[in-house]
């Protein structure tokens, strides 16, 4: 019986034709609510969506036959990837389908805002000839600040350079080498970028770190007359504050294509003449739609036929028996990558994955992908997969190395990550194969990390733990578990402490000033 494919959002007819040409039964059902989709999803083998359909754990529970979800576009932040992995459903996307369209729309918005194109057009259609009302500015010689030098940000940089613009950028996960290739001056502090920019464009994913990244504080620090562009993700600019600063004249103009809640038909920005608004059309070109539809059609076919899915986010091309053995270590590698990022405070230049014990003859690419996803979790539009992890690392200036070790000491298997001068190792335990840290910074410990943890490194001596406990207790912070590791030769100790709730900077500073600490890190996984 032919596989059944459900398409819930509009894609190019060429994409639909490509799927039906494989002999599959294709149903197109648009504008479904979550409940309506849950009611009909059970018989379908594949699901094709764009950005509006939300893939939740509840939906996946009902999708008894679902094998693959294809996102006809770049981002997958509307898909619960963990739930998809638990249900054994492959998630893939079309990450290169709309890069050119998005970059060109950014340039269109930039030019329109700089030259008042939309306003002049409206005036002409009203039968007016107000030539001197629409004096604009040239892009030539202006400083363009690009926040996010990923695929689209890089494409914008190339096009802006052709206009003779000076290019600066903020992207803590972009290597200086990559920025140099684009002739972009990379800054370490976003506040320094803001002060120099004539025009600012953002090309960032929507994460907890980027949501509300630009507020009244940042707008106030900008140049008078700055122009702001957003064709990336809604919520990066605080809309209410942005409207206030545009109305006051501090920000000369803004051009926005994407909104926090869509469709957006009313906002403070709608009331302002010098704000250009477009309805999320940066990827709505004939070419981008055909590319996305046809790419997803090919990937859906590959997934249903059991072949390699090139952009699979939660699957690899390794044999199933290998995947079964290494899959539990992927979250461990992501966890270790996050901890390494907290400790280093930057992207490492070199990343080595050491497979120990029973892991020594397994494929390392998915583990590299896990570590990279952890290291650059803030930046990524979607997680790395085994197929692109090495190239992704290279784009961020990270050299990846893998090695093996025949034994893992007292453990059956372990994975060790060495990132520059930071080293951490993890093993798995129990029926649920939970991750345990067994070594960090050369200290031997054995602990399952919680969502919130503190790591202390200090010169060993009596009373240290008591002081830490009292400070945390006074702050109302409960310690759930902890492990202590020692380096007798250096007279140093390390404490890995799981706590309930986040620990604020004031408490960290009190701890730092109360004990002879070499280091303290506040870890949030």
C-alpha positions, -999 to +999 in steps of 0.1 A: +000+000+000+015+034-010+027+057+018+004+085+028+017+121+030-001+150+046+007+186+036-007+212+061+007+244+046+011+259+012+041+247-007+050+251-044+030+229-067+063+216-081+070+201-046+036+185-044+041+170-079+075+157-069+060+138-040+031+124-060+055+113-087+070+088-062+037+070-061+026+083-026-009+093-017-008+130-010-035+150+009-033+188+012-053+201+043-047+237+051-054+259+082-059+230+106-061+236+143-039+213+165-070+193+176-081+189+140-047+177+130-046+153+159-079+139+147-066+130+112-029+124+116-029+087+126-028+070+091-001+093+077+035+082+071+049+117+064+040+152+072+051+184+053+048+217+071+061+252+072+063+276+101+026+278+112+020+241+121+031+234+157+045+198+162+039+190+198+044+159+219+006+156+221+004+155+183+032+130+180+014+107+205-015+105+180+008+101+149+011+063+152+024+057+117+044+089+112+080+083+101+092+117+089+084+154+092+096+177+065+099+214+072+097+233+038+120+260+050+150+267+073+140+268+110+125+240+130+116+260+162+080+250+157+088+213+162+094+196+195+126+178+184+130+159+217+095+145+214+101+136+177+133+117+187+114+098+214+088+088+189+114+078+163+103+104+138+129+119+115+128+157+113+144+173+082+144+208+067+155+227+036+182+249+051+195+264+019+162+270+000+156+306+008+190+321+017+191+343-014+155+354-011+159+363+025+192+382+018+176+401-011+145+410+009+168+424+036+185+446+010+151+456-004+140+467+030+172+485+036+170+505+004+133+512+009+139+525+044+168+546+033+150+561+003+114+563+016+103+542-013+070+530+002+060+564+015+068+581-019+048+554-037+018+560-014+020+598-020+021+593-057-010+570-056-027+598-036-022+621-066+006+641-050+040+652-062+060+657-030+095+654-043+112+673-016+094+654+012+113+622+006+150+631+009+168+599+017+204+587+023+228+567+003+240+533+015+275+540+001+299+547+029+274+539+057+283+515+085+261+484+084+260+463+116+250+427+111+239+407+141+244+371+131+268+360+104+251+327+095+240+318+060+217+347+055+238+373+074+268+363+053+248+367+021+237+401+032+273+411+040+284+401+004+256+422-011+261+452+012+298+452+003+289+457-033+271+489-022+304+502-007+292+499+029+315+494+058+306+461+075+308+454+112+292+425+131+284+409+164+284+371+165+301+355+194+301+322+175+316+333+143+354+328+139+376+358+130+387+338+100+352+336+087+345+373+093+378+381+075+367+361+045+336+384+043+356+415+050+336+421+081+350+437+113+339+414+141+332+429+176+332+411+209+307+436+226+274+443+210+273+477+227+303+487+207+286+477+175+254+496+183+273+529+188+289+528+154+261+516+132+242+537+107+220+507+098+214+476+119+201+443+105+195+411+126+198+376+113+195+356+145+173+326+157+147+332+183+160+319+216+157+329+252+189+349+247+178+368+215+142+374+225+141+411+236+177+414+227+171+451+217+152+471+243+150+508+253+185+506+267+200+495+234+179+519+213+191+548+235+227+539+229+224+540+191+233+568+168+207+594+161+190+586+128+198+549+128+178+526+105+167+491+118+159+461+097+145+427+108+137+399+084+149+371+108+127+364+138+100+383+157+107+395+192+144+404+187+134+441+188+111+451+216+082+465+195+068+489+220+102+505+228+111+505+191+079+524+183+086+550+210+121+556+197+109+559+161+082+583+171+107+604+190+130+606+160+159+588+176+155+560+151+149+574+116+132+544+102+126+507+106+116+479+082+101+448+097+091+416+079+085+392+108+066+395+140+064+377+174+028+367+168+016+362+133-005+372+115+001+407+129-024+432+117-021+457+145+009+470+166+024+503+177+045+502+145+015+502+123+008+538+134+041+552+122+047+565+087+084+559+087+081+522+095+079+498+065+060+465+073+058+434+051+039+403+060+067+377+065+076+376+028+114+374+029+113+338+017+082+342-005+097+341-039+090+318-067+125+304-066+126+299-028+092+282-027+101+258-056+135+251-039+119+243-005+091+222-020+113+201-042+141+197-016+116+185+010+100+162-016+133+145-021+140+142+016+106+128+023+111+102-004+145+093+011+131+090+046+102+068+036+125+046+015+150+041+043+177+061+026+200+088+039+181+121+046+208+148+040+193+174+063+179+151+090+183+169+123+178+139+145+191+110+124+223+100+107+235+077+080+251+052+103+237+016+105+208+012+129+228-011+152+255+016+156+229+043+161+213+022+189+246+021+208+256+057+204+223+075+205+222+077+243+255+095+242+243+123+219+225+142+248+255+136+270+278+153+244+253+182+240+253+186+278+291+186+279+292+211+251+270+235+271+292+231+302+323+237+281+308+269+267+300+281+302+336+274+314+354+288+283+331+317+276+339+314+239+339+289+210+370+267+212+396+265+184+400+228+187+375+201+197+385+165+202+360+137+209+376+106+225+355+074+224+365+051+252+358+014+260+329-001+241+325+031+222+359+029+206+349+015+173+317+035+168+310+065+145+318+098+161+299+122+138+266+123+157+286+129+189+305+158+173+270+171+163+258+169+199+289+187+212+286+214+186+249+219+193+258+224+229+287+247+222+267+270+200+232+264+213+225+302+214+234+307+178+219+277+160+187+280+140+185+243+143+207+216+159+237+202+140+233+168+126+258+141+119+261+150+083+270+187+087+286+188+121+322+190+109+315+216+082+295+236+108+324+235+132+347+246+105+326+276+097+329+286+134+367+282+133+366+249+153+390+221+142+374+188+150+395+156+159+383+122+169+403+095+187+397+062+205+408+045+237+404+008+243+392+011+278+372+035+299+388+027+333+362+014+357+334+021+332+322+000+302+322+030+280+326+068+281+330+098+258+356+124+266+355+159+251+387+181+250+380+217+240+412+237+240+423+234+276+390+222+290+383+185+294+351+167+305+340+131+303+307+114+307+293+079+309+258+064+311+241+045+338+209+027+347+180+014+326+173+049+313+209+054+303+212+087+320+243+109+316+269+111+344+299+134+345+329+113+356+357+138+351+360+175+346+391+197+344+411+168+355+391+162+387+375+128+391+339+130+401+307+110+395+274+130+393+243+135+371+241+172+363+208+190+371+194+219+351+211+244+375+246+237+389+275+255+404+311+245+399+337+257+424+375+253+421+395+264+450+427+259+471+417+230+494+413+236+531+388+230+559+355+248+562+351+257+525+320+236+519+304+250+551+309+286+539+294+277+505+264+260+521+257+289+545+258+315+517+235+295+495+212+288+525+210+324+534+200+331+498+173+305+499+190+282+475+187+244+481+216+221+474+203+188+460+235+168+453+272+174+451+305+158+444+340+167+454+371+160+434+407+166+445+441+172+430+464+166+460+495+174+440+481+209+434+464+212+468+432+220+449+396+208+450+366+210+427+330+209+439+302+201+414+270+211+431+234+207+418+210+233+431+173+242+429+167+272+407+191+297+391+217+315+412+219+353+406+251+373+401+249+388+436+251+354+452+280+344+429+299+375+438+294+369+475+307+334+471+337+347+451+346+372+479+341+347+508+364+319+497+398+317+481+383+306+448+403+299+417+371+297+396+333+296+399+309+288+371+271+291+371+258+263+348+224+264+333+216+234+310 
